[in-house]
Amino acid sequence: MTIALEESEMQSVIRLEGVIDISSASELKELLIAVLGAGREVRISLEGARDLDVTAVELLWAAEREAVKAGIKLSPAASVPVPISASLEEAGLSLFGTVDQAGVASEVAG
């Protein structure tokens, strides 16, 4: 499990790698609160993620809702791995609008 932050004047990029689960929930939550509080665009990289548990999914879903309320763009940094997007779709979620009707992760220009 790795959670890393890269920041520039225009955006913050959070990179999630490996298995993101309850053991990393506190760290992820604090990081999401901090980057949303900065008011810059937020990009989430899931390319290196192997699995997101329900806690991680809930945190990303809540962050997306808060970003919308605050008028902050929150989007994937690149394509979402198909196994993760498929799992999200099976749960009835499509974070960042990245899963199409067929459950295929769409490419996001970065």
N, C-alpha and C positions, 0 to 999 in steps of 0.2 A: 504494500500500500504506500503510495506516494501522493501527496498533495503539494503542489508547488504553485507559486504566484509569480507572474511576470507583469511588471507595470511599465506604462509609458504615459506621456501626457494625455493621450487620447483614449487609452483603454487599459483594462486589466484582464489578464488571461490566467485562468485557473486551470492547471493541468492535473487531471486525475488519472492515476496509473495503478494497475493491479486490481486487487479486490478492495472496494470501498464499502465498508460496513460500519456497524455500530461503534467499533473501536476507534474509528476516525471521525465520527459524527461531530464531536465537540469542536475539533480542529476545522472541519469543513464549515460548520455553522458560523464560527467566529470569523473565518475568512470571507464568507459570503456577506455577512453583516458589514464588515469593513469595506469591501469593494463597492457594495451598493451605497454605502454612506459617502463614498468619495464622489459619487455622481457621474462617473465616467462610464463609457460603454464597457460591458462585461462579456467576455467570451469564455466558454467552458470547453476545454479539450478533453474528450472522452476516448481519443484514439488509442491510448495505451491502457484503457480500463478493460479488465477481464470480466468484472461483475460488479453490479451495484445492488446492495441490499435495499430493503424497503425504507430504511432510515435515510440513506443517501438519496433515494428517489424523492422522498418527502421533502428533504431539504432543498433539492433543486427545484421541485415544483413550487414550494413556498417562495424561494428566491425569484422565480419567474413571475409569480403573482405580485410580489413587492416591486420588482423592476417595472412592471406595467403600470402600477399605481404611481410610481415616482417618475415615469416617463424616461426610464433608462433602458437602453437596448441591451438585452441579454440574449445571447445566441451561441450556438456551437462554434468552436474555432475551426472545425473541419467536419468531415463526415463522421457520423455516429456509427460505431461498429454494428453490423447487422445483428449479431446475437444480443447486444444490449437493446437496440431499437425493437427487436422482435419481443424481447421480454417485457419491455415497456408497453408495447401494443397489447400483449396478452393481458396485462394488468389494466388495460383501458386508458393508458396514458400516452401522450405524445409530447414529450418535453420539447420546447422550442419549435414546435411544429415541424419536426424533422422526420416523422414517419408518415409515409403516404398510405393510401387505402390498402395497398398490397403488403404493407409491413416492410417496405424497403426504405432504408435510410437515404435521404436525399443529400446530394452534395451541396455544400455551402461555400460560396466563393469567399475567400479570405483575403 
